[in-house]
Amino acid sequence: MIYFDNAATSWPKPPAVAEAMTHFITDVGANPGRAAHRLAVASGRIVYEAREAVAELFDAPDPLRVVFTANVTEALNLALRGLLRPGDHVVTSSVEHNSVMRPLRALEREGVELTVVRCSPEGALDPADVAAAIRPDTKLVALNHASNVVGTVLPVAEVARIACAQGVLLLVDAAQTGGAYPVDVQADGIDLLAFTGHKSLYGPMGTGGLIVGERVDEARLQPLKRGGTGSRSEREEQPDFLPDMCESGTPNVVGLAGLLAGVRWVMARGVDTIRAHEVALAHRLIAGLGEVPGVTVYGPLDAELQTATVSFNVAGMASSEVGLRLDDEHGILCRVGLHCAPAAHKTIGTFSAGTVRFGLGAFNTLEEVAEAVRAVAQLAQEVR
C-alpha cells in the first residue's frame, strides 16, 4: 500500500505519538487545571508543554497566546467570527479552503463585506492585488499559506508587510504548511496563525489551534463558546485573558499529548530537512506525471514553489474512477474530487469535475513516487 493522502491527514504517525497518548490514558488521565492533585498537575504540564512546543516551532514569543482548538477549522472560525463585526471589510484569495470561505460567506450575510482577490490559474497570488483590495474599513486579510489543491505557496510575508503598513491584521491558514514548510510568525509578520495537528505536525486528529499575535487586541476577540476553564471559577463571566477566554470545557489532553510528541518529532528531524525531502518527492512526481500522455498536472509545476501536494487529471477518465482504480489495482490511496475547495478549482479551471490529488509526506519515498507514476501511466494508456 502506498499512502498519498497526507494533505488530508498524515499517516503513518511517528511511534512516539501513540506512545505519548497511551501514557496519558494509562498513567495520567486527569483533568488539567481543575484540581491540585498530582495527576491534574501532570495533565496540566502536558498541555503547557504542548503550548511551548508549538510556540517554539512557529517562533511565537508567548506560549500563553497559543489557543488550542479541535482542529484548524475551529481555529479559523475563532479568528474570523471572533474579530469581524458587521460593517467590517475582509480580503481573502480565490484559492481558499471552505474552512475559510464558508465562515466568510456566513459573515457576509451578517453584514461583513468581503473581497476575493483572484489568483492565477496556477494558484499564485500577486501581493499588489491584495494591496489594491485593502480599503480604509478593512480589518483583516485571510489567506491560506499553501493551496490544499495544487500546493502553491502564497506570499504571506509580502502580504503581511502590506497589511501591517495599513493597520490591517493578517490571518494565515497553515493547515498545509505547518511542520512541512518554514513558518515564523515573527519574521513573516503573521498576526494570527491557524494550524492543525493531524497533518504535517504528525499528531492525532482532534487537535489544532490559533496563535494570537501581539498586534491582536484580545479584548476584541470574542470566544466561540463560554464555560468552565478552571480559572476565575468564582465569577460567572468568562475570563478575559488568553488562552482561558477561548478554551472553555475539558481539553483533549490525550490528543495534545500526541500533538506534543508529533511537534517534538518534527523539530528533532528539522522542518528544513522535511521540506527538502518533500521537494525531492514533488519534483520527481511532477516530472514523471508530466511525461505521461493524456495527463494534465495543475499548479506551478515547480516543487520549490509549492508543497508536496500535486493535482492532476487523466484525459477521458473521471477523477473518481482514477482514484478507485489506483486503490483497487495498485494499492495507491489518494484524494479525488473538489477537496473542500470549490473556489480553488474554479481558479485553476477544474470545477466541477475536480482532480486527483497526491499528497506526499515525510514518510513517502522516491520508489513510491516512481510506482505511482507507472500506475497512472498504465491507466492513461487504456483510454488513449
N, C-alpha and C positions, 0 to 999 in steps of 0.2 A: 504494500500500500504506500502511495505517495500522497502526503497531506499538503495540498496547495491552497488552503483556505485560511491562512494566517491573517489576512486582512479582516476577517470576521472574528476569529479568536485564535490565539496561538495554541499550537499543540505539536509535540508534547511539551509538558512543563518541566523545568529543572526538578530533579528529585527532591531538592531541599524545600520546594513549595509544599508538596504533600506531607513531608516530614514535619514542617512547622505547623500545618493545620492539624495534623494528628496530635502533635504535642499539646496544642491548645485544648483540644477536645478532651484528651485523656488526663492531662496534668494540671490544667489551669481552669478553664471553663466558667469562671466567674464574670460578673458584670462590672465593667470598669467605671470608676467614679461614683458608684452607688454605695460603697462601704469602705471601711478602713482595714478589713482583714487581709491577710497575706495574699490570698488568691485574687481578690479585687485589685490589690496593688499591682500584682504581676500582670493582670489583664490590662490595666491602665498603662503599664510600662510598654507593653507591646504596641498599643495604639500610639503612644507618643514616639516610640522608636520608628514606627511606620511614617509618622509625620516628618521626623528628622530625615529619614532616608529619602523620601520624596523631595523634600526641600533641598537636600544636597544634590540629588540627581539633576534637578532643574535650576539650581543656583538661586533658590528663593531664600531671602535673608531671614525670614521669620517662620519657623515651623508652625506656630500658632495661627498663621494665616493660610494654612493648608486645611481646607474643609473636606472631610470625607463624605462621599455620596454613594449611592448604589451602583452608579455607572456614569459614563461621560454624558449621557443624555440628561440625567438629573442635574449634573453639574452645569450643563449649558442652560437648562431651564432656570436654574437658580440664578445664574448671571443675567439672563435676558429678562425674566419676569421680576427678578429682584431689583433691577436697576432702571428699567424703562417704564415710563408713565405716558398716558395719553397726551399727545402733542409733541412728544419727543420724536426725533428722527434718527434712524439707524441705517447703516450701509453694510451690505454683505455682497458676496460674489455669486456667480451663476453656476458654481460647481459644488455648492454646499450639500451636505447630507440632510436628510429630513429631520435629524435631531436639532438642526438649526432652523431649517425652513418652516417646519410645522409650528414651532413656538412663535416664530416671527409672523407667520400668516395669521395666527390667532391674535397676536398683539395688534396686528394691522386692523383687524376687525374691531378692536377695542380702542382705536384712536392713535396708535403709534404709526408714524409714517416710515415707509420702507423704500430704499433704493437698492436695486440689484444691479451691480456692475457686471457687465458681460465679460467673460473670459474668452480666450481664443479657442478654436476647435481642438487645440492640443491641451487645453485646460490651464493655460498660462494667464496670469493676471498682470496688467500694467499698473504700477503704483500711481501713475499720473491720472488714470481713470478714477481711482479712489479719491485722489485729491480733488478732482473736478466734481465729485459727487457730494463732498462734505459741505454742509450748509451751516449757518450760524446756530441753528437749533439741533445740529447733530450731536448726539450724546455718546454714540458707540459705533465702532466698526467691528463686525463679527466675521471672522474668516477661519476656514479650516487651514491647518498648516500644510496638509497634503491631501489631494483628492483620494477618496476611497475607491474611485472607479478607475482612474488612469495613473494615479500615483504622483501627478505633477505637484511639485513643492511650490507653494506660493511665497512671495517675497515679504514675509511678515515683518522683518526688521526695517525694511524701507517704508512699509505702510505705517509702522509704529512711529517712525520719525515724523511722518506727515501728520499723523493723528495727534501726537504729543504737541507739536507746534501749534495746533489749533485747539488745544484743550479738550480733545476727544479721547475717550478710552478705547483700548484695543482688547477685544476678546478673541483668543485663539483656541480653536478646537484641535487638540493634539492627539486625537484618537489614533491616527495613523502614523504618528512620528515619535511619540513618547517612548523612549527606550531604543528606537531604531535609527534616530536621526538626532544630531546635536540640537538641544533646546536649552536656551539660557534666558530665563525671564528678565534678568537684569541687562545683559548685553544686548538682547533683542528688543528691549523696551516693551515687553508684554505686560499689560495691566492685569489681565485675567487669563489664566491658563486652565482649560478643562482637559482632564486626562482620564483614561480608563486603565484598569488594572489587568484586564484579561487578554490584551493583545500583546504589544511589544514590551510590556513590563513583566510578562510571563507569570502574572498572578492569576487568581481564580476569577470566575465571573462573579458579579455582585459587588465589585469594588471599583472605585474611581474617586474623582474629587475635583475641587476647584481651588486653584491657588489665587488668592486675592492680593494684588499688589498694593504698594503703599499709596499710590495715587487714587485708589478707590476709597471713597468715603463710606466706611462701614455703617454709618448712621443712615445712609440712603439705601443700603442693601436690605431688602425685605426677604425673610426666610420663606421657603415654600411650605413649611409646616412648623407648628409650635407644640411644645410639650415638655416632657421630662428631659433634663440634661445632666442631672447630678450636681449642678451648681445653682446657687441662689435659690435653693429649694424653699426658702421662707417666703418667696414672692410668687404671686400668681401671674406676673408679667414675664415675658420671655427675656432671658439675659440679653444684654445689649453689646456684647463683646464676642469676638471671634476666638475659637471656632464654635463655641457653645451655641450662639444665636442661630446657627444654621445646622445644628446636629441634634435635633430632638429625637428621642427614642433610643432604645438599646442598639448600639452599633454592631456591625457584622465583624466581630473581633476575630472569629476564626478565618474569615476572608482576609482581614487586614494582616493577620499573621502570615498568610500565604503571600499577600502582596509585599510585605516586608522582605520575605525570602526572595521573591522574584526581583525586586528592585536591587537587593544586595547582589544577586547573581548578575544582573545587567551591569552594575558598577564594577564588579570584580572582573568581568570579561572585558568591559570597556565599550561605551557607545560607539567610539570611532572604529573599534575592531569589528563590532557587529555591522556597522554601516559599510565598511569595506567589503565584508563577506557578502552582504546583500547586493551591493553594487555589482560585484563579480557575477553573482547569480542572475541578476536582472539583465546585465549586458549580454550574457550568453543566451538568455531566453529571448530577448528582443531580436537579437541577430538570427537566432535559429528559426523563430516563427516568421521573421521577415523574408526568409528564403523559401518558404513553403508556398507554392502556387495556390491561389484561392483563399489565402489567409490575410485578413486585414488587421493590423495592430494599431491601437489608438494611443494617443498621448504624445509626449515629446520625443519618444524613441531614442532617448539618451538616458542611460542609467544614472548619470551624475545629476540629472535634473528631476529625478523622481524617486519615489520609494520603490521597493521590490514588488510592487503591485502592477501587473500587466494585464490589460484587457484586449481581447481580440474577438473576431468572428470568422467563421468558415463559410465561404460563399455557398449558398444552396442548402444550408443546414441551420435550423433554429438553434440558438444558444442552449436551450433546454435539452435538445437532443444531443448536442455535443457533450454537455455535462454528464448526462445519463450514460452515454456510451463510454466516456472516459472512465467513469466509475465502474460500470459493469464489465467492460472488456479489458481495461488497463489498470484498474485499481488506483486511479488518479482522482482525488477528491478536490473539487473546486466549487466556485460560486457562479451562478448564471442569473441572467435577468437584469433588473434595474438597480439592484444593490442599495435600495432605500435612498436613491439619489436621482430622482427624475430630472431635476434641474441640470445636473451634470450630463446626463445622457442627451438632453435637448441641446446642450452646448457642444457636445462632440458629434452630434448627428446620429445617435443610435436609439433615440426614443421612437417608438415604444418597444422595439424588439429587444433592446438590451445587449449585453455582451457576455462572453465567457471571461471570468476573471481568475487569474492565477495570483494568489497572494503568497509570496515566499517569505520565509523566516529564518531565524538563526540556525535552526536545526536541519534545514534543507541542504542538499549537496548539488554539485555540478553534474554528477551522474544522474540524479533525479531529473534535473532540467533536460539533459540530453534524452532521457527516456520519454519525457513529456512531449518534447518536440517531435520525436519519432511517432508517438501515438497520434498527435494532431495531424501530422503529415499523412498518416495512413487513412484517417477519416477524410481528409481533404481529397485524397486520391480517389476515393469512392464516388464523389459527386462531380468530378471533373468530366 
